Amino acid sequence: MARMKDESKRATILQSSKMLFSHKGFYNTSVSDIVKETGLPVGTIYTYFRSKDEIIQDIVKEGWEEFYVRLERALRETPSPEERLRLLIDEFIPELLGDLDFINILLSEALSYTRIEEKIEKITDLVFKLLTSLAPDSLGLAGLARRDIEALLAIFFIGILNAVKLARTSSIDMSTEDILGAVKKVIRNSLRIAL
């Protein structure tokens, strides 16, 4: 009879691996490191995951899907475009920026082990629809093709993640709040919306 899997053990493996991959890098983290960090036997690690590749894929997939599903639902349930933009900027971006380990993995390891471009495309589509619902002709978006806006959103998204990583891992005098404040000012000035 097959053993029942304990979801708390799986979660421990994912959480510990996320921290290790973020701090040491994927290639510099061994299964032995994961065993040591979790306190679980090596066989237990392989009961839940066939390989390190599968672990990192699940870290990104599950972290992103949970975040994106909640974001999509919250935006759908919020009536006005302006309120949806505020919700995105005031709640969801700070939440994403709060998980430095996930940011590190997205920026360094996700390109090799997951389809990060699909995630960027999904968030870009969601934000593009939001922006175009805000009367784009009056927002300084006139004359910009969809491709231009997609490129700007990708630059913004990846730039914000990198800025937060830099602020938290170096001696630069900048906080996440500084970065979010600057983002709000840029959005407010370029879209002419009070946030």
N, C-alpha and C positions, 0 to 999 in steps of 0.2 A: 504494500500500500504506500503510495506517495505521501511524503510529508507535506503538511499544510505550511504554506509560506506565511511568515510573520511580517506584515507590512511595516511594523516599526523597525525591524532589522533592515529592510530594504531602504527605508527613509534614512536610517543612520548611515548606510553605505553611500547613498547619494549625497547627503549633507557633508560627510567627511571627505568624500572624493572631490566635491565641489571646492571645498576649502583648500585641499591639497593641490588640485589642478590650478587653482587661481594663484596660490603662493609659490609653488615649485614649478609649475608648467606641466602639461600633460606628459611629455616625454621623460621628464625628470621624476615623475611619480611612478612608483612601482606598485604592483599588487601587494607586495610586502608592506609598503608604506600605508596602504589602505587597511590592511590587516592590523597593523600596529595602532593606527589612529582609531579604528572602530572597536578594537578589542575582540573582534569576531574571528573565528578560524577561517583559513583560506577556502576551505570547502564551502563555507556559508556564503562567501563572496560569490563563488562560482555557482551556487544554487540560484542566486538571484540574477546574475549577469554572466554572459558567456565570455566577456572580455572587457578591457578598459574602454575600448571603442564604444561598446554598448552602454557603458556607464555614462560617458560624456554625452553621447547622443540623447540618452534619457534625461540627463540634467538639463540640457538646453530645450529639448522638446517639451518636457513637462513644465519647466519654469515658464517658458514662453507661452505655451497653450493656456495655462491657468491665468496668466496675466492678460493675454489677449482676449480670452472669452469674457472675463470680468469687464474689461475695458469696452468691448463691443456691446455688451448688455447694458452697461451704465450709460453709454452714449445713446443707445436706442431708446432708453427709458427717460432721457432728459429732453424736454420739449424744444427749447430754443437753441439755435446754433451757437449763440453767444455763451449760453450756459454750458453747452457741450465742450466748447473750447476752454472755458474756465475749469471745468472738471478734468479735462485732459492735462492742463498745465498745473493746476493746484493739487491734484490728487494722484494721478497715475504716473506722471513723469517723476515726481519726487519719490514715489514708491519704487519705481524701477531703479532710480539712482541710489536708493538706500541699500541695495545689495551689491557691494563692490566685488564680491567673489563672482557673481553672475556676470557683471560688466566685464571683468577681466577675461572670463571664459568666452563671452560673446566676441570680444575684440581680438583675442589671440587664438583660441582653439576652435571656435565655432566654424570658421571658414573651412577648415580641413575635415571636420567630423560631422557637420550638419549642413543643411541647406539654408544658411543665414540669409541669402538673397531672397528666399521665399518669405521669410519673416519681415524683412525690410519692405518688400513689395506689399505685403498685407497691411502693415502699419501705414505705409505711404498711401495706399488706396483709401484706407479709413480716414486719414487726415485730409487727403485731397477732396473727398466727398464733403467733409466738414467745412473746409475752406470755401469750396464752390457754393455751398448753401448759404454763405455769408455775403451774398451779392458781390461777386468777384470784381465787377467793373468799378465798384466804389472802394475796393480794398487795396488798390495798388497792384492787383494781379492781372489787370488788363494788359493784353499784349504778350503774356506769358503762355506758352503752350503747356499742355499737360506734362510733357517730358521735362520742360524747364522746372516746373513745380516739383515733380518727382525728384529731380536731381537736387534741388534746394532742400527738400525734406530729408533726403538721405544724408546730405552734408550736415544738416542741422542735427539729426538723430545721432549719427556717428560722432560728430564733433562734440555734442553734449556728453556722450559716454566717455570719450577720451579726455575731455576737460575735467570731469569728475574724477576719473582715474588719476590724472596728473595732480589734481588738488589734494587728493587723499594720500598719495604715495610719495609726494615730494615736499620740499620745504617752501614751495610757492605759497604766497600769502593769499589764498583764495579758498572759499568754502563752497559747498553745494548750494547754499542759499545765495551766494554771490552769483553763481552761474545761473540759477533759476531766475534771479532778479534781472539779470542781463537779458535772458531769453524773453521774459515778459516785456521788457522795454522794447526789444526789437519787434516783437509781435504787435505790441500796442502801437508803435510808431509806423510800422509798415502796413498793418491792416486797419489802422485807425479805429481800434476797439479798446475800450477801457477794460483792463483786467484787474 
